[in-house]
């Protein structure tokens, strides 16, 4: 009969033990490699960027592979078919890149997943295993490009652990194969069955060392906050809602997602602030555009941008002199999620901005953008003036509208005549621009409803359909309708897309602003005041609090720490961490010295008191010292005292624990017999020791004692254990 082929290259003629060891190692390696591949795919799937077809295709392949591995079966695609599949998919990749996905990252991910599935079922050579491990790593690498979520860290650590397991077991396989070919026996002399546990424990220790070492290097080495692969990452759908051209309804679609956009920490908490993003100036009936093309470029001075002079020129601030009662200052720190936009979201009228980017753009409409292409918008700080005009101050304002404002902000598309009629009717009897704007704002708030469900069909005239037929909509429809109505009565206006201040997290003291907090509102130009904010949208229904709300706050706190101190960690954070650490170390050292000095002085004073007391009462002092020494001796030997007490108690009642009692009585018997001139050697068994006793009477008693001892010690015999004290007394009484 011919030799059968073994996965390790064994022929079947090797010793059975060698084949058993090889089977254990092979099984462990196959399971570890499968888990490595599955973890790589799960990490990629966790980014939520894979299409459903890809997920279904790879999951089905992994389930089939797992089933075959569980049943110890094999299924292989013929090698020639593997070649055909590869050539075909090269063409599919080109189509995917330019037609289907249109994204290099997405098309490359599809290529990696296809290659992974094909290679799982077409392993022909040893190097194919390495190829599979590399494909699994490419899946994790793609996930690192597509997400910065905290879940990636956990998945990556598990992947590293499985990778270490896989490559160590792969090396063990290779060594076993070479040993078998050389005719040498298996190297593992014992504990073959413990091989999986031992290797897993070793891999865990290695990965723990890697994680700790990497963490140290991460916080110590210089960091740059623009990654090499960041340009390939997918842009968020939020980007289109804050661009220079926004279709009516875009913000409504953004509001239906719950992803976090940014975290805000404020010196003076302002729960009702609006975070201004982009201002849109031109409306064609369905789309808002920003045609404020004139932009001013600002360079940072030591990380600071002075915005107040520009805001005055843009008429975003009241003309000087500025009354301190007309505004309040708000200071804030913003940490952005990677939503892919360079828009800086700032409340009200920013006058100072601090960031790690070197350049910003400010357009005519007051929108501020990060113009530094080498640095992502990750975090920034600012100071803003939030208007607090009284109604009487706004009503009393007077002046003229500058010509450039009139030219840009009164443009209108062809409108339904009823829009102008409604605006005129609502503002009838109002004499000031502020009163007219406030009247339109109040009318829309009170007579129209809020909803995000607008159906799938787009009306020919969205504004007229909202105002006169549906009478329900979300913030974009309210803001657009008010802006258009203001323009019909000669009041310059524009809409602003941004965010409302979201949920407060009392764990971090920060506000969480999510995509569902996206909002649109109106800015109207009031002569003598400048651009003034109006919000005609009624309150939107807030989601009900559920049992998971608190848990979500804990998760968000972890996400915020991850974003600020891991993803955004750079030289600035290193410097801050170093200064904080050194400062705390110095304070701790100072506090420790002060604590030590205080306690040392107290100890010296107490010693002096004791010395004085001993001088006055020497006899009493000697008694106390001796009692203290005795107490220390007792405490030092307390464990042995307790053990001796327990042994004596057990010796008195050997039936409670026959095995331990037998050991105690046997030790006593040996000491007694030794005093009679017979000493048991360590190499002797109890029976051999009995044979060395020459005195017949003593030998007979020791023999019976040994018989009862072995029965109690190894047979747990209670009866024999209880006989040992009696026989011991008999032995002790012999001369």
Secondary structure, DSSP 8 states (H G I E B T S, - for coil): ------TTS--S-S-HHHHHHHHHHHHHHHHHHHHHHHHHHHHHHTTT-S-HHHHHHHHHHHHHHHHHHHTT------HHHHHHHHHHHHHHHHHIIIIIS--HHHHHHHHHHHHHHHHHT---STHHHHHHHHHHHHHHHHHHHH---THHHHHHHHHHHHHHHHHHHHHHHHHHHHHHHTT---S--S-GGGHHHHHHHHHHHHHHHHHHHHHHHHHHS---SS-TTGGGS---GGGGGGSSEEETTHHHHHTT---EEEEEEESS--TT-EEEEEEE-EE-SSEEE-----EEEEE-BTTEEE-HHHHHHTT-S--SS--GGGEEEEEEEEEE---S--B--EESEEEEEEES-SEEEEETT--EEE--TTS---EEEEEEEEE---HHHHHH------HHHHHHHT------HHHHHHHHHHTTT--SHHHHHHHHHHHHHHH-EE-S---S---SSHHHHIIIII-EE-HHHHHHHHHHHHHHTT--EEEEEEEE--EEETTTTEEEEEGGGEEEEEEEEETTTEEEEE------------TTHHHHHHHHHHHHHHIIIIIT--HHHHHHHHHHHHHHHHHHHHHHHHHHHHHHHHHHHHHHHHHHHHHH-HHHHHHHHHHHHHHHHHHHTHHHHHHHHHHHHHHHTGGGSHHHHHHHHHHHHHHHHHHTT----TT--HHHHHHT---HHHHHHHHHHHHHHHHHHHH--HHHHHHHHHHHHHHHH--
